[in-house]
Amino acid sequence: MRVHVLGGGIIGLACSAELVGRGHDVTVVDPAPGSGASRAAAGMLSPAGEAWHGEGTLHALGVASGRLWPSYAAALALPMHDSGTLLVGVDAGDRQEVERQAALLATHGERVEVLDGRRARALEPALARVTAAAVLAQDRAVDPRAVVAALLSRLGPRVVPQAPSDRPDATVIATGAHLPRPYDHLVRGVRGEILRLRGDVGLRRVVRGWVRGEPVYVVPRRDRSGGPGEVVVGATSEEHDGPPVVTAGGVRRLLAAATELVPGLDRAELCEALARDRPGTADNRPLVGPTGDAGVFLAAGHFRHGVLLAPLTARLLADAVEGAAPDPTLDPRRFAAHTLQEDS
């Protein structure tokens, strides 16, 4: 089939590579591939850390896609951060958040032990004093920019800035938080601000959690050339109507929380501050499958989970293009009748 994929973020590129691997003639249309939300993403493959009440279906999808990532990264010749995630809380209220997350994961069949602050610091000496921590051993991380670069290299000349004049057999819309009409109402932009620093702060694991109620994550990433590593700090989350911009308040909150949690970050070089829109949907589940319009498919609305869900989304989207019935929990047509399916 001739397939046009609109959007060259990690979702559009992953779908394109999967379709090419199945023998389809694919053109990816994006004047600036990888410059949207994929550019700002921290790359946490964190179904446990991202688990939320009322989102059991989404958690199960994240777990399934997380299992695909080791072989997916290996096929792209990319390293993974596989030392797990430490979920932490600084004060007594934060400890309750850690305990609630552990209890929620228990309802999904995952046993997570809550540690005291002393044991947490024994695992991660770079931490400041914390009241509680939980080890999320199965959560991993990957560099999204490296993933985008590897997929672009694999797709090569199939990626173009403007749509060809030929009429495709199928069109896949993967344009993130900004879908074309008549599908634009299905997603909304949720601004996220993220910081990148450089320096050796001594972290072995991804650290995420709460600092006096402020959510924050710190993602260490080794420099493959042997220089000081990168540290990604994020992320704010704000519903808004304007373009995504970096704000003084957002940077202040992120730096205050991150440096209180990991004091060594005070000495790190602040290299970059970015803001991008996450593509949210009404029920926080992605839109993957047919639109109801002939030959038009969506791969959008992944909100916080685009990197994690990329390999699974690629398979499900390619299946749908080839005629398979979509997963009903992700079917974009679930909103057509103005009803939302109840989540588990």
C-alpha positions as CSV (number, residue, x, y, z in Angstrom):
1,M,0.0,0.0,0.0
2,R,1.0,3.6,-0.5
3,V,0.8,5.3,2.9
4,H,1.4,8.9,3.8
5,V,2.3,9.5,7.5
6,L,1.7,13.1,8.6
7,G,4.0,13.8,11.5
8,G,7.6,12.9,12.2
9,G,7.7,12.7,16.0
10,I,8.5,9.5,17.7
11,I,5.0,8.1,17.1
12,G,4.8,8.9,13.4
13,L,8.4,7.6,12.8
14,A,7.8,4.4,14.7
15,C,4.6,3.8,12.8
16,S,6.3,4.5,9.5
17,A,9.2,2.2,10.3
18,E,6.8,-0.6,11.2
19,L,4.8,-0.1,8.0
20,V,8.0,-0.1,5.9
21,G,9.1,-3.3,7.7
22,R,5.8,-4.9,6.5
23,G,6.5,-4.0,2.9
24,H,4.4,-0.8,2.4
25,D,5.5,2.2,0.4
26,V,5.6,4.9,3.1
27,T,6.2,8.7,2.9
28,V,6.6,10.7,6.1
29,V,5.6,14.3,5.8
30,D,7.1,16.7,8.3
31,P,9.1,19.9,7.7
32,A,10.9,19.6,11.0
33,P,10.8,16.0,12.2
34,G,11.4,15.3,15.8
35,S,11.0,18.9,16.9
36,G,7.7,18.6,18.7
37,A,7.0,16.8,22.0
38,S,9.6,14.2,21.2
39,R,12.3,16.9,21.4
40,A,11.3,17.7,25.0
41,A,10.5,14.2,26.3
42,A,12.6,12.8,29.0
43,G,12.3,9.2,27.7
44,M,11.1,7.5,30.9
45,L,9.7,4.0,30.1
46,S,7.7,4.1,33.3
47,P,4.4,2.3,33.5
48,A,4.7,1.9,37.2
49,G,5.8,5.5,37.8
50,E,3.0,6.8,35.6
51,A,0.2,4.6,37.0
52,W,-2.8,6.6,38.0
53,H,-6.2,5.8,39.6
54,G,-8.9,4.9,37.1
55,E,-6.3,4.3,34.3
56,G,-6.0,0.5,34.6
57,T,-6.3,0.0,30.8
58,L,-3.6,2.5,30.1
59,H,-1.3,1.0,32.7
60,A,-1.7,-2.5,31.1
61,L,-0.9,-1.0,27.7
62,G,2.2,0.7,29.1
63,V,3.4,-2.6,30.7
64,A,2.9,-4.4,27.3
65,S,4.8,-1.8,25.4
66,G,7.5,-1.6,28.0
67,R,8.2,-5.3,27.4
68,L,8.8,-4.5,23.7
69,W,11.4,-1.9,24.4
70,P,14.5,-4.0,25.1
71,S,14.4,-5.7,21.7
72,Y,13.2,-2.4,20.0
73,A,16.1,-0.5,21.4
74,A,18.5,-3.3,20.4
75,A,17.2,-3.2,16.8
76,L,17.9,0.5,16.7
77,A,21.4,-0.1,18.3
78,L,20.5,2.2,21.2
79,P,21.4,1.9,24.8
80,M,18.8,1.8,27.6
81,H,18.9,3.0,31.2
82,D,17.8,-0.2,32.9
83,S,18.8,0.4,36.6
84,G,15.2,1.1,37.5
85,T,13.5,4.1,39.1
86,L,13.5,5.3,42.7
87,L,10.2,6.9,43.7
88,V,10.8,9.2,46.6
89,G,9.1,11.6,49.0
90,V,10.8,14.4,51.0
91,D,8.3,15.3,53.8
92,A,5.5,13.4,55.5
93,G,2.9,14.4,52.9
94,D,5.2,13.2,50.1
95,R,5.6,9.9,52.0
96,Q,1.9,9.4,51.8
97,E,2.1,9.9,48.0
98,V,4.8,7.2,47.8
99,E,2.7,4.9,49.9
100,R,-0.4,5.6,47.8
101,Q,1.5,4.8,44.6
102,A,2.7,1.5,46.1
103,A,-0.8,0.6,47.1
104,L,-2.1,1.4,43.6
105,L,0.5,-0.7,42.0
106,A,-0.5,-3.6,44.3
107,T,-4.0,-3.5,42.7
108,H,-2.2,-4.1,39.4
109,G,-0.4,-7.2,40.8
110,E,2.9,-5.4,41.4
111,R,4.4,-5.7,44.9
112,V,6.5,-2.6,45.7
113,E,8.2,-2.2,49.0
114,V,8.3,1.2,50.7
115,L,11.7,2.0,52.1
116,D,12.7,4.5,54.8
117,G,15.0,7.4,54.1
118,R,18.1,5.7,55.3
119,R,17.7,2.7,53.0
120,A,16.9,5.1,50.1
121,R,20.1,7.0,50.6
122,A,22.0,3.8,50.8
123,L,20.7,3.0,47.3
124,E,21.3,6.5,46.0
125,P,23.9,8.5,48.0
126,A,23.4,11.5,45.8
127,L,20.0,12.0,47.3
128,A,19.2,14.6,50.0
129,R,17.2,13.5,53.1
130,V,14.0,11.8,52.1
131,T,11.3,10.2,54.2
132,A,10.4,7.3,51.9
133,A,11.2,5.6,48.7
134,A,10.1,2.7,46.5
135,V,12.1,0.9,43.9
136,L,10.3,0.5,40.6
137,A,12.7,-2.1,39.2
138,Q,11.0,-2.7,35.9
139,D,10.9,1.0,34.8
140,R,13.5,2.0,32.3
141,A,14.6,5.0,30.3
142,V,15.9,5.8,26.8
143,D,17.0,9.0,25.0
144,P,14.1,10.1,22.8
145,R,16.4,12.2,20.6
146,A,18.6,9.2,19.9
147,V,15.4,7.2,19.1
148,V,14.2,9.8,16.7
149,A,17.7,10.1,15.0
150,A,17.8,6.3,14.6
151,L,14.4,6.1,13.1
152,L,15.1,9.0,10.7
153,S,18.3,7.2,9.6
154,R,16.3,4.1,9.0
155,L,13.6,5.8,7.0
156,G,16.1,8.0,5.0
157,P,14.6,9.7,1.9
158,R,11.1,8.6,2.8
159,V,10.9,11.7,5.1
160,V,9.9,14.8,3.2
161,P,8.9,18.3,4.1
162,Q,5.7,18.5,2.0
163,A,3.1,15.9,1.0
164,P,3.6,14.4,-2.5
165,S,0.9,15.0,-5.1
166,D,0.1,11.3,-5.5
167,R,-3.0,10.0,-3.8
168,P,-2.2,7.4,-1.1
169,D,-4.1,4.3,-0.2
170,A,-4.0,5.3,3.4
171,T,-3.1,8.4,5.4
172,V,-1.9,8.2,9.0
173,I,-2.2,11.4,11.1
174,A,0.4,11.5,13.8
175,T,0.7,15.3,14.4
176,G,0.7,15.3,18.2
177,A,-1.3,18.0,20.0
178,H,-2.3,19.7,16.8
179,L,-4.5,17.5,14.6
180,P,-6.0,18.9,11.3
181,R,-9.7,19.4,11.0
182,P,-12.1,17.6,11.5
183,Y,-10.1,15.7,14.1
184,D,-8.7,18.7,16.0
185,H,-11.3,18.5,18.8
186,L,-10.0,15.1,19.8
187,V,-6.8,16.4,21.4
188,R,-5.8,19.4,23.5
189,G,-2.4,20.8,24.3
190,V,-1.1,20.4,27.8
191,R,2.1,22.4,28.2
192,G,5.2,20.7,29.7
193,E,8.4,22.5,30.6
194,I,11.6,20.5,30.9
195,L,15.3,21.3,31.7
196,R,18.5,19.7,30.6
197,L,21.7,20.1,32.7
198,R,25.2,18.7,32.3
199,G,27.4,17.4,35.1
200,D,28.3,14.3,37.1
201,V,25.8,14.3,40.0
202,G,26.3,10.6,40.9
203,L,22.8,9.3,40.3
204,R,22.6,5.6,39.2
205,R,18.8,5.5,38.8
206,V,16.0,7.6,37.5
207,V,14.6,9.5,40.5
208,R,11.0,10.8,40.5
209,G,8.6,11.7,43.2
210,W,7.5,14.7,45.3
211,V,9.3,17.5,47.1
212,R,6.9,19.2,49.5
213,G,4.0,18.4,47.2
214,E,5.8,19.4,44.0
215,P,6.2,16.5,41.5
216,V,9.5,16.3,39.8
217,Y,11.8,13.7,38.1
218,V,15.5,13.6,37.5
219,V,16.8,11.4,34.7
220,P,20.5,10.8,34.5
221,R,22.0,10.0,31.1
222,R,25.5,8.9,30.4
223,D,27.6,10.7,27.8
224,R,28.6,8.1,25.3
225,S,31.8,10.0,24.5
226,G,32.9,9.8,28.1
227,G,32.2,13.4,29.1
228,P,30.0,14.7,31.9
229,G,26.5,13.2,31.6
230,E,23.3,14.9,30.9
231,V,20.5,15.2,33.5
232,V,16.9,15.8,32.4
233,V,14.7,17.5,35.0
234,G,10.9,17.8,34.5
235,A,8.2,18.5,34.1
236,T,5.5,21.0,34.6
237,S,2.0,20.3,33.4
238,E,-0.4,23.1,32.6
239,E,-3.6,23.4,30.6
240,H,-3.4,26.5,28.5
241,D,-4.7,28.1,25.3
242,G,-1.6,29.8,24.0
243,P,1.6,28.5,22.5
244,P,3.9,26.5,24.7
245,V,6.6,28.7,26.2
246,V,9.2,28.3,28.9
247,T,8.1,30.4,32.0
248,A,10.2,31.8,34.8
249,G,7.8,30.2,37.3
250,G,8.1,26.8,35.7
251,V,11.9,26.9,35.6
252,R,12.0,28.1,39.3
253,R,9.7,25.3,40.5
254,L,11.6,22.6,38.7
255,L,15.1,23.8,39.8
256,A,14.0,24.3,43.4
257,A,12.5,20.8,43.6
258,A,15.3,19.0,41.8
259,T,18.2,20.7,43.6
260,E,16.5,20.0,47.0
261,L,16.2,16.4,46.0
262,V,19.6,16.0,44.4
263,P,21.9,18.7,45.9
264,G,24.7,18.0,43.4
265,L,22.6,19.5,40.7
266,D,23.5,23.0,42.1
267,R,26.9,22.6,40.4
268,A,25.5,21.3,37.0
269,E,25.5,23.5,33.9
270,L,22.0,24.5,32.8
271,C,22.1,23.8,29.1
272,E,18.5,24.0,27.8
273,A,14.9,24.8,28.8
274,L,12.1,23.7,26.5
275,A,8.4,23.8,26.5
276,R,6.2,21.6,24.3
277,D,2.5,20.6,24.2
278,R,1.6,17.1,25.2
279,P,-1.4,15.8,23.2
280,G,-4.1,15.0,25.8
281,T,-7.5,13.3,25.1
282,A,-10.7,13.4,27.1
283,D,-10.0,10.0,28.7
284,N,-6.2,10.2,28.7
285,R,-6.0,7.2,26.3
286,P,-4.4,7.5,22.8
287,L,-6.2,7.5,19.5
288,V,-4.9,4.6,17.4
289,G,-6.9,3.3,14.5
290,P,-9.4,4.3,11.8
291,T,-11.2,7.6,12.0
292,G,-14.3,6.4,10.2
293,D,-13.3,8.4,7.1
294,A,-12.1,6.1,4.3
295,G,-8.4,5.5,4.4
296,V,-7.7,7.9,7.3
297,F,-6.1,6.7,10.5
298,L,-4.9,8.4,13.7
299,A,-1.9,7.7,15.8
300,A,-2.2,10.6,18.3
301,G,-3.2,11.7,21.8
302,H,-0.4,9.9,23.7
303,F,-0.2,12.6,26.4
304,R,2.7,11.6,28.8
305,H,3.2,8.2,27.3
306,G,4.4,8.7,23.7
307,V,7.9,7.3,24.1
308,L,6.7,4.4,26.2
309,L,3.9,3.4,23.9
310,A,5.7,3.9,20.6
311,P,6.5,0.3,19.8
312,L,3.1,-1.0,20.7
313,T,1.3,1.9,18.9
314,A,3.4,1.1,15.7
315,R,2.2,-2.5,15.7
316,L,-1.5,-1.6,16.4
317,L,-1.5,1.1,13.8
318,A,0.0,-1.1,11.2
319,D,-2.5,-3.8,12.0
320,A,-5.3,-1.4,11.6
321,V,-4.0,-0.1,8.2
322,E,-3.9,-3.7,7.1
323,G,-7.5,-4.2,8.0
324,A,-7.4,-5.6,11.6
325,A,-10.0,-4.4,14.1
326,P,-8.6,-1.7,16.4
327,D,-8.2,-2.1,20.1
328,P,-11.6,-0.7,21.3
329,T,-10.0,1.2,24.2
330,L,-7.9,3.1,21.7
331,D,-10.3,3.3,18.7
332,P,-10.6,7.0,17.7
333,R,-14.2,6.4,16.9
334,R,-15.0,5.9,20.6
335,F,-15.7,9.6,20.8
336,A,-18.0,9.8,17.8
337,A,-21.1,8.9,19.7
338,H,-20.1,11.3,22.5
339,T,-19.7,8.4,25.0
340,L,-16.6,7.4,26.9
341,Q,-15.9,3.8,27.7
342,E,-15.5,3.1,31.4
343,D,-11.9,2.3,32.3
344,S,-11.0,-0.5,34.5
